[in-house]
C-alpha cells in the first residue's frame, strides 16, 4: 500500500484496490440515514455493504480492510 494513500474515512470517500494492474475491488463510503455504509465491490461485481453507527467504527473497518489487501500484495489508491 502506498504511503501517500489517505485512509481518512469521510462520506463519499472511495478507493480502488488493484493487484498486478487488475482491479480487485472498489471500496466506497457513504452516509445512509443515521448509518455510515462502507461498500466493497469485488472484481466479480459483488457488492457487499457494511453498516456502522459511527464514523470511527467505519474508519477502523476500512483500515483493517486496506491492511489485509496490502498483506495480499494489492495496491490501494483513492478513486
Secondary structure by P-SEA (a helix, b strand, c coil): ccccccccccccbbbbbbccccccbbbbbbbcccbbbbbbbccccbbbbbbbccaaaaaaaaaaaaaaaaaabbbbbcc
